[in-house]
């Protein structure tokens, strides 16, 4: 199922809408509210992928609990890292069977309001903290080895709300405004999604030196409205979940715009498998405000080719095992094993996919 950009079918829409009595509600959306229509993915008749959720996957010690399931990632050994918002922001490590191993960065100055945890090819652990405006790199032993960004001093007060204009923000190569994600290419270059405040992607070299940034707030090609999640493929192509624009935007390694995939709803979380054949997973998450109207048409996770072809989907919004409650980060080292961190169910699920074998 290939993506079709809305611009290509604009003329057809004009012709149809000119017919007397033509229904303005898109086919398949009859009876839905405008809010539901805007939240629902455009893709129709997507095959369902059979799956199961592993019960009681994470086994925390007594009296230790997760808050919001904000981030989840794995390393080359299969160990699982969970970044959680609770009374404090905390980062936990478990083994491949979900048994608790340790806490990393307890009391760390850069831990304020968790957003994402990622693990790079060298098993370094990266925490993106929206509250401290920092991207923090830990080595595999759990020691801090690099910092990008800077936590605002308390005496400075709360920052001003971002402007809604499309003008580029003042160039701040090493300061972020509520960053959301981090990724790397094969050369070790670092990409940071500077999401809520600046709506841009920033590229650094492996030593943290600024190279380039791209993005202004807007809805045009190459513009961004809350780049909330990001991943890179083996060629260094950058895939950005442009959440408030309900689309995935694709950039080359030098951050030149390439393509838009806009059929799978609002991408709160994306991940790319290791390969050799790589797949893209994207979550059309239900909102974290318990809006039942949107829950009825969101919550699913899509499996895609890197060119945007939709292969299937699985799951729906809900609180039970095998349902997803505001999925915030995905990890998918293996094609048929996906970890899902959820905000409003305070958990991480391990999902095993069972794709049907083509006849």
N, C-alpha and C positions, 0 to 999 in steps of 0.2 A: 504494500500500500504506500504509494509515493505521495510526498507532500506537494500541494498546489498552493502557491502564494496567492493571497486574495487579490492582488493587483491584476493577475492574469485573467481572472474571471469577472472583473469589474464591469466590462461591457455587457456580458451576459446577464448580470444582475440588473443592469439598467433596463435591458430589453424586457426581462420578465416582469420587473416592477411596473412597467408602463402598461401592462395588460389590465383591463378592467377586472376588479374582483380578485386580483392576485394577493394571496396571503403573504404578509410580511414576516411571519414567524418561520424560521428555517425548518425544513423537514426534520422530524424527529424531536423537535422542541415544543410541540403543541402542548398547551396546558402548563408550561413552566413560567415562572415569574422572570422579569428582566434580570434580576440578580442571579437566578439559577442558570439562565442562558449564558450570561457572561462568565460564570464559573465552570460551566460544563465544557469538556474537551470537544473539539470540532470533529474529530475522527469518528466514523460510524462503522458498525459491523466489525469491530476488532476482535480477533479470536481470543478466547480466554485460555490462559496457561494454567493447567492444574498445578497446585502447590500445597505444601503443608507448613505449619509453623511448629518449630521444636518447642515443646512445653518446658517451662522452668529452665530456660537456657542459662541465664546469668544467675550465679549462686554467690550472693554476697554474704559476708559474715553476719552474725547476729547483731541487731541494732544498727546496721548500716543500710541505708536506703538510697535509692535514686530519687532525685527530684525530676524536673522536666528532662526528658530524653532529648538532648540537643544535638550531640555529636556521637558518631561511632565510626571506628576505623580498625583495620587489621594490619599486622605486619607480616613478614615473610614466613614466620613460624605459625601463623594462625592466631596469635594472641590478639585479644580484643581490647580496644581502648574506648572508654565511654566518657564523654565530657558532659557534665550535668549541672543544671542550675537548681540549687536547693537553698538552704539558709546561706550557704556559701557556694561559689563556683568550685567544682572539684573534678579531678581527672583520675579515673580508675583504670587499672589494667587487670585483665583476666586471661587465663590460658585458653587454648583452643576448645576446651570442653566447657568453658564458662566458669571455671573455678577462680576465685579471687586470688590475685597475685600481690598487688601493692597499690598504693596511692602515689601519684606523681605530682610534685609541685604544691604540696600542702602549704597553705598560707602565702602563696606566691603573690608578689606585688602586682603582677599583670593579670591575675585572675579576679575579674569583677562581674562579668555577665557573659557567660559562655555562648559561643555560636557554632563553631565547627572544630573537629579534630581530624587531622589527616596524617598518614604515614608515607614518607617518600621511599624511593627504591633502595636507599641505604638503611632503612628502618629507623630513621630519625622521626621523631614525633613532633607535629606542629599543631599548636593550639591557636585558633583565631578568636580573640576576645573582643566582642562588640562594645563592652562597657569601658575597657581600658584603652581602646583604639590601638591594640597591639597584636602583632603576629609573633609568636614565641616558638623557637625551635629548641627541642630537647634532643640530646643524643640518645642512643638506645639504652644507656644506663640511667637516663632520667635527669641529666644535668643540662642546664640552660647553656646553649652554645651560640645563639644568635637572637637578636631582637630587632624587629622592624616596627616603626611607629613609636608613639610615646603616650603614656598615660597622662591625661590632663591633671594638673595640680588642683587640689580641692579648693584652694583660694581663688581659682579662676572662675568658679561657678559653672552653671550649666551652659553648654554651647547654644548658640542661637539656632532656631529651626532652619533647615535648608530652604533656600529659595526654590520656587517652582519654575523659574525661567530656565530656558535651555542654554543660557550663556555658560561657558566653561568656568569652573571654579578657579580661584587663584591657584597658581601652580605651587603645590606643596609636595615635593617628591617623596618626603620621608614622614609625612603626617597623614593619618587616616581619619575618617569621620564615620564611625560605626562600620568597620570592615566585616566581611561575611565569609570569605573563603580563601584558599590558597592552593596552588598547583605548581607543577614543575615540568620542564621538558628534559630530553635526554642529556643536554649539556649542563643541566643543573640550574638553568635560569628559573627565576621565581616569578610567579604571577599571583597578584593579590586582587581580589574583588573588593573594592572600596565602596561598599554597597549602599547603605541607607542614606548617608549624607552627601556623597560625591557622585554616585552613579557612574563609576569608571572602573577600568581594569588597568593595573599598573604592573610593568615588567621591570625586574631587577636581574642583575647577573648573579652568579652563584655566591658571590661575596656580599650581596646586598646593595650593590651600587645601582642607582636609578638608571634605567635605559629609556623608557617610554611609557606614556599613559594614553588611554583612549577612552572616549565616552563623555557625553553630556546628557543631562536629563531630558528625555523626550521619547517619542515613539517611532521615529524614523529609523531606517537602516543604519546600524552603527551607534544609534542612541540607546540609552538604557534608562529603565525606570525600576530601580531596586534589583541590581544584579545580586541575587541571593545565593547562588550556588555555581560551582565551576569545576570543570575537569579538562584534562588534556589527553590526547591520544598518543600513540607511539611516534607519530610524525611531528609532535609538538603543536598540533592544531588545538585551539582553545574553544571550548564549548561553554557558553555562559547561560545560566538559567535566569532570564530576564523576567522576574516573577510578576511584577505589576503590569507588564505588557503581555503576559500570558504567552510567552514564546521562548524558544532557545535560539540564541544567536551564535554563529560560528565565525571565528576569526583565525587568520593564519598565524604563524609563529611570530610575525612582526606586528601583530594586532591590526592587520588590515581586514576589513569586513569581507565575509565570504557568502553567508547564507542565513536564512531564517527558517526555523521549523516551528509552526504555530498551530499544530493540530492536537496537541496532547495536554491542553489546559495550562494551568499556572505551575511552572516547574520550581517547586520549593526545594527539591533535592535532586541532583543527578550524580551518576557515577559511571565509569567506563571500566570494562573488564580488562584483564591483563592480556588476553589473547593466547595464541597468535592471531586468531580472528577476534577482533574487538567488537563489543556491543555497548550500546548506550542505554542506561536505565534512567527514567525520569518519573518523578512522583507528582501527580496532580493532587496535592494535599488539600484536605478539607481545612478550613480556617480554624484557628485556635480560639475562637470566640463562641464555640458551641452553637453556631447558626445551623439549625436543623434543615433549613431550606437548601443551603449549599451542601450539607452532608449527603443529601439525597442524590447528588449528581457528581460528586468528587470522591477522592480517597484512593483511587486506583493508581497502580504503578505500571508504566509502559516499558516494553522491551523494544529497542530500535536498532537498526543498522546505523553506522556512523553517517550515512548520507541522508538520514531522516526517515527511511522506510520503516514503517511500524510493523513489527512482527507479532505482537500480542500484548496482552495486559493481564494483570492479576490483582485481586483484592478489592476492597471497598471500605468506605468510612465506617468506623464502629469501634467498640471498646473490647470486643471479645478476641480470643486468640484467632489469628488469621485475618483480623480486620485491622485497619490502620487509623490511628487517631492523631491527626496533624503530624504526619511524617516530616521530619526536619533534616535528617541526613541519611544517605544510603551508602553502603559499602558493598562492592561487588567484585572482589578479586577473581572469583570463579563465576562462570556463566550462569550456573544453576544454584548458586548460594548467595543470597542477598541478606545483609543485616539492615534493619530499619530502626532508627531512633525516633521515638514519638514524644511530642510535647505533652499532650493532654492525657495520656495514659501512663506517663512516668515509667517508661520501659524501653527495652530494646528487644526486638524479635529477630530470631534467626529463621529465614524463609528458605525452604528447599523447593526448587521448581522441578516439575516433571513434564517437560514438553512432550507433546505427542509425536511419535515417529511418523514422518510422512509415508504414505503407502506408495 
